[in-house]
Amino acid sequence: MAQTDGGTIVAVASRSAERAAAFGDRFAIPTRYGDNEALAADPDVDVVYVATPQSRHEPDTLTMLEAGKHVLCEKPFALTARQGARMVAAARARGLFLMEAIWSRYLPAYRSLVHMIGEGRIGEPLLVEADFGFRRPVEPDHRLFDLALGGGALLDLGIYPIQLCSLVLGSPEHVVADGVVGVTGVDEVNGAVLRYGGGRLGVIKSAIRVGMSCTARVSGSEGWIDLPAFMHCPSFLTVTSGGGSERIEASYEGNGLRFEIEEVHRCLSEGLLESPTMPLDESLDLAATLDAIRAQLGVVYPGE
Ligand SMILES: NC(=O)c1ccc[n+]([C@@H]2O[C@H](COP(=O)([O-])OP(=O)(O)OC[C@H]3O[C@@H](n4cnc5c(N)ncnc54)[C@H](OP(=O)(O)O)[C@@H]3O)[C@@H](O)[C@H]2O)c1
């Protein structure tokens, strides 16, 4: 926010007034609340960034929407497609802006990727291969290993390879997946093959117990585009077609999250209720793909 124009952080909320005050001091935020409801009732707040763990995305987003606030909600949009559908319905019923914070979409590299595919640099896109994984110790108290907080590799990291497949290939017709479920009940390593119409495939992996290349390749009928690590925020791309390779620079100043914030400001100033770059129907489709994979992994969240 400090690196963007067009908005001011007017308030912050935490479950603890002390932590809200500490955060407020650190970032010079004038108003601090010890609960979400107070933030939701603040008339000076126009739009709220929901950045709590995945299990809180639906309740926190609904609290803000019901109070008339626009919302930018962290990825993954929700624990399940059902939760996501309730969030979208609430935003649409109230005429409020809502967006899943897939920041990759707004980065220069992803904008270049979309542009190059659109102008036919690699012909017809046929295959997306992507993985995102690292090795962490098993920490049952950490949200990534806590089933109750929506832990697991798929929802936290797998969403990035899946959103790349969605960006390039659309909505899958068929999903096959398998993986390793750890002692805390979350998926620690997983892989999936997504089949799309027209003989196109997405092959994705994610992990919180195995280091992966964290790269991606989009292959087409006339060439391919490589996304180096980290595939969700690369600083360059390499396009190979017509017998040669070209490096496409896509570095940026500052924090990469600023681009999605600028998109929220743009949408609000133009009266858009969703971002054309990350539409709500696509967020619901991503959530449905996560559901389909997770069902095959055998991971069930409490209360589901
Ligand atoms: N876009 C990105 O690059 C990126 C990177 C990392 C994470 N994320 C996403 O951002 C979200 C938060 O991730 P994180 O790593 O920041 O998580 P986190 O540190 O565990 O949680 C963020 C904040 O949420 C509050 N919180 C924690 N547990 C909670 C609970 N059980 N109930 C209610 N509030 C709770 C805490 O604030 P208080 O204790 O002060 O209430 C905490 O500071 C996740 O959805 C994640 O997928 C996105």
The ligand as a Gaussian input file, in Angstrom:
#p B3LYP/6-31G(d) Opt

LIG

0 1
 N        0.070000     -13.680000      -1.774000
 C        1.090000     -14.200000      -1.134000
 O        2.232000     -14.095000      -1.552000
 C        0.851000     -14.936000       0.147000
 C        1.927000     -15.272000       0.938000
 C        1.675000     -15.905000       2.146000
 C        0.387000     -16.180000       2.513000
 N       -0.645000     -15.883000       1.709000
 C       -2.030000     -16.152000       2.109000
 O       -2.341000     -15.202000       3.128000
 C       -3.135000     -15.808000       4.131000
 C       -2.446000     -15.656000       5.477000
 O       -1.221000     -16.339000       5.448000
 P       -0.102000     -16.052000       6.574000
 O        1.045000     -16.908000       6.286000
 O        0.083000     -14.592000       6.700000
 O       -0.885000     -16.643000       7.851000
 P       -0.733000     -16.378000       9.409000
 O        0.475000     -15.531000       9.665000
 O       -0.872000     -17.668000      10.118000
 O       -2.063000     -15.557000       9.691000
 C       -2.219000     -14.209000       9.309000
 C       -2.934000     -13.490000      10.442000
 O       -4.240000     -14.045000      10.613000
 C       -4.557000     -14.075000      11.998000
 N       -4.865000     -15.460000      12.360000
 C       -4.002000     -16.486000      12.498000
 N       -4.656000     -17.604000      12.870000
 C       -5.944000     -17.252000      12.978000
 C       -7.103000     -17.965000      13.346000
 N       -7.059000     -19.251000      13.708000
 N       -8.271000     -17.316000      13.337000
 C       -8.320000     -16.012000      13.010000
 N       -7.243000     -15.282000      12.668000
 C       -6.077000     -15.900000      12.657000
 C       -3.340000     -13.621000      12.762000
 O       -3.556000     -12.281000      13.210000
 P       -3.948000     -11.986000      14.746000
 O       -3.329000     -13.079000      15.566000
 O       -3.312000     -10.663000      14.954000
 O       -5.423000     -11.991000      14.782000
 C       -2.224000     -13.655000      11.755000
 O       -1.271000     -12.638000      11.921000
 C       -3.349000     -17.264000       3.712000
 O       -4.584000     -17.364000       3.058000
 C       -2.219000     -17.517000       2.714000
 O       -2.575000     -18.491000       1.747000
 C       -0.438000     -15.234000       0.536000

